[in-house]
Amino acid sequence: MKCRAVEHSLVELHDGRLDAATELRLHAHLETCAACRERAATWRALLPAMRPLAPPPPSPMRLRRMEVEIERQLANAAGVERPQPSRWFLVGGAVAAAASLVLGATWLLRHPHVASPSLEAAPFAAVTSRIGAVSASARFAAGGRVTIAAGDELGLALESGATLKLIGPASLVLGGDVAHVALRLDDGRLEAQVDHRASDQTFVVTLPDGRIEVRGTRFVVAGKERGSWVRVDEGRVAVFELDGRQAAVGKGETHMFAVPTPSTPPAQPAAERDECSAPKVDCRELTRRARTAMRERRFADTLAIVEPVVHARGACARRPLSCRDEIGYLQAEAFRLGGDLDRAVTAYKALDRKDAPPATRQNALYAAAQLERSQGKLAGARADYERALSSFPAGALREETMLGALETADRAGDANAAVAAARRYLGAFPSGLGTREARRIEAARQASRGSAP
């Protein structure tokens, strides 16, 4: 790998967007090229400091208000009423449920076969999404069914203030009333944001495998004939299984519904019980979609895309997949870049398996240590630096892990550990990136011994 190619890939390396083979070749080059190591260290130091300078994007509701105001002013200028499109925030995988009932909106469809809404009855929800080139103003009354095809997305604003985003292929029935919303998701993925509701108000989403109830929260739910799930991004939801079991799902947690069993099936041979009934995973397509979402900074979409592999259970979790480690790494990176550092650390550490490639284990543990260090969790960071080094002693991150262990021990005030790490580093890299720091630590120790009585 040439220096020019390495220089062009340093930002992608920092963001974890390189494929495994390219990343290994790049690290191999860094071990032999001091100039590229110095550039890599510069980018590693500058990027975290530069990115917070970018202004945060507007919230979905603020963006919605801006668009409505722009459309209103354009309509006033032209002397005619114009539809009011809404730009939707993220969606991924199976289904997300949101609830805030708002009136008026525009629905642009790529597939006009979607069920026609009732325009005469009192509106229960208004369409706010923009897809394709065909447009139609639409408001749905309670009891209406919405069906969309694969590749379509549909945003809905409910009269009570909740917002929903439906991802096709999907089928959703709108039921209840403003105070008692009752949705039925027969298939697909729904992303929902529900405003806090009064004690006598309810918001229920029924799935093929059970139902969830919420007072006010943000969550994603997927409805399937077998294996529905719900992930809570904010707040809590109550889960009710078909067999009567109940569970509370909090922020950052995912609940997989039990597969319904109407009757006790006859005993199966062990070989049959160990088979995975889920569809075969197309690693190439799955990783392509996940990496595309990562490049576009749609981190929640990335998480939703990789969830079928990450949260696989039983025989499905044991089936061999060539992309399992890559998917796990993408999940960790999506958490990190999305700002959920604690879950990112957990996801990185989950890649530290005995059957994982040494390079994968080292990269993941080093990333976990870097995050722990940034959070001030120095004991955990030191342990992960050392584990990263021991998992692949001759790996591409050998110098970085030694230097991280050295600096973390010094920052924690453990003089003995810092000096030992400094000497280890100088023995391996007498002219490395951290030579000056290592010699400073060693000299300070010698000076303290010389001044002792």
FENFENCOR-V726189 format. One record per pair of residues at least 12 apart in sequence whose ideal C-beta (glycine too) atoms are under 7 Angstrom apart, sorted by the first residue. I is the first residue (numbers start at 0). GAP is how many residues later the second one is. Records with the same first field share a line. If there is no record, write none. Layout:
I = GAP, GAP
This chain:
0 = 24, 25, 28
2 = 30, 32, 33
5 = 20, 23, 30
6 = 32
8 = 17
9 = 29, 30, 33
10 = 32, 36
12 = 13
13 = 29, 30, 33
15 = 313, 317
16 = 274, 277, 278
19 = 306
23 = 335, 372
26 = 369, 370
27 = 368
29 = 366
30 = 365
36 = 396
37 = 395
40 = 392
59 = 29
62 = 24
63 = 22
66 = 17, 18, 19, 20
67 = 16
70 = 13
82 = 23, 52, 54
83 = 20, 21, 22
84 = 21, 45
85 = 19, 42, 43, 69
87 = 41, 67, 77
89 = 208, 210, 211
90 = 62, 74, 76, 98, 100, 210
91 = 208, 209, 210, 211, 212, 213
92 = 96, 129, 211, 212, 214
93 = 94, 95, 128, 130, 135
94 = 72, 75, 90, 93, 94, 95, 125, 126, 127, 128
95 = 69, 93, 94, 95, 96, 123, 124, 125
96 = 67, 86, 93, 94, 95, 108, 122, 124
97 = 64, 65, 66, 67, 93, 94, 95, 96
98 = 59, 61, 63, 65, 82, 93, 95, 104
99 = 57, 58, 60, 61, 62, 63, 93, 94, 95
100 = 24, 56, 57, 58, 59, 60, 61, 77
101 = 24, 55, 56, 57, 59
102 = 20, 23, 56
103 = 22
104 = 21, 22, 23, 52
105 = 21, 29, 31
106 = 20, 22, 29, 31, 47
107 = 21, 22, 23, 24, 26, 27
108 = 22, 23, 25, 27, 43
109 = 21, 22, 24, 42
110 = 38, 41
111 = 22
113 = 32, 33, 34
114 = 30, 31, 32
116 = 21, 22, 23, 27
117 = 22, 23, 26
118 = 20
120 = 20
121 = 19
122 = 16, 17, 18, 36
123 = 16, 17, 18, 35, 50
124 = 15, 31, 32, 33, 49
125 = 13, 31
126 = 27, 28, 29
127 = 27, 28, 29
128 = 24, 25, 26
130 = 21, 22
139 = 34
141 = 32, 33, 34, 35
142 = 31, 32
143 = 30
144 = 26, 28
145 = 20, 26
146 = 24
147 = 18, 20, 21, 22
148 = 19, 20
149 = 18, 19
150 = 17
151 = 16
152 = 12, 13, 14, 15
153 = 12
157 = 23
158 = 19
159 = 18, 21
160 = 34
161 = 19, 30, 31, 32, 33, 41
162 = 30
163 = 26, 28
164 = 25, 26
165 = 22, 24
166 = 21, 22
167 = 20
168 = 18, 19
169 = 17, 18, 19
170 = 15, 16, 17
171 = 13, 18
178 = 22
179 = 21, 22
180 = 22, 23
181 = 22
182 = 22
183 = 22
184 = 20, 22, 36, 38
185 = 22, 37
186 = 36, 37
187 = 35
188 = 33
189 = 31
190 = 29
191 = 26, 27
192 = 25
193 = 20, 22, 23
194 = 21
195 = 19, 20
196 = 18, 19
204 = 16
206 = 14, 16, 21, 50
207 = 15, 16, 17, 20
208 = 19, 33, 48, 49, 51
209 = 29, 30, 31, 32, 47
210 = 29
211 = 18, 25, 26, 27
212 = 24, 25
213 = 23
215 = 19
216 = 15, 17, 18, 19, 20
217 = 15, 16, 17
218 = 12, 13, 14, 18
219 = 13, 84
225 = 33
226 = 29, 30, 32
227 = 29
228 = 25, 26, 27, 28
229 = 19, 25
230 = 23
231 = 17, 18, 19, 21
232 = 18
233 = 17
234 = 16
235 = 12, 13, 14
236 = 12
238 = 16
240 = 16, 17
241 = 18
242 = 15
251 = 91
253 = 57
255 = 55, 57
273 = 41
274 = 40
275 = 39, 40, 43
277 = 38
280 = 28, 40
282 = 38, 39, 40
285 = 19, 37, 41
286 = 36, 39, 40
288 = 16
289 = 12, 15, 16, 37, 40
292 = 12
293 = 36, 39, 40
298 = 35, 38, 39
299 = 38
301 = 28, 32
302 = 28, 31
305 = 21, 24, 25
308 = 12, 15, 18
309 = 17, 18, 21
324 = 26, 31, 32, 35
327 = 19, 22, 23
328 = 22, 35
330 = 16
331 = 12, 15, 16, 32, 35
334 = 12
335 = 35
340 = 30, 34
343 = 27
344 = 23, 26, 27
347 = 16, 17, 19, 20
348 = 19
350 = 13
351 = 12, 13, 35
357 = 33, 34, 37
358 = 33, 36, 37
360 = 30, 31
361 = 26, 29, 30, 33, 35
362 = 34
364 = 19, 22, 23, 26
365 = 22, 31, 34, 35
367 = 16
368 = 12, 15, 16, 19, 35
371 = 12
372 = 31, 35
377 = 30, 33, 34
380 = 27
381 = 23, 26, 27
384 = 16, 19, 20, 23
385 = 19
387 = 13
388 = 12, 13
398 = 30, 33, 34
401 = 19, 22, 23, 26
402 = 22, 30, 31
404 = 16
405 = 12, 15, 16, 19, 28, 32
406 = 30
408 = 12
409 = 31
414 = 30
417 = 23
418 = 22, 23, 26
421 = 16, 19, 20
422 = 19
424 = 13
425 = 12
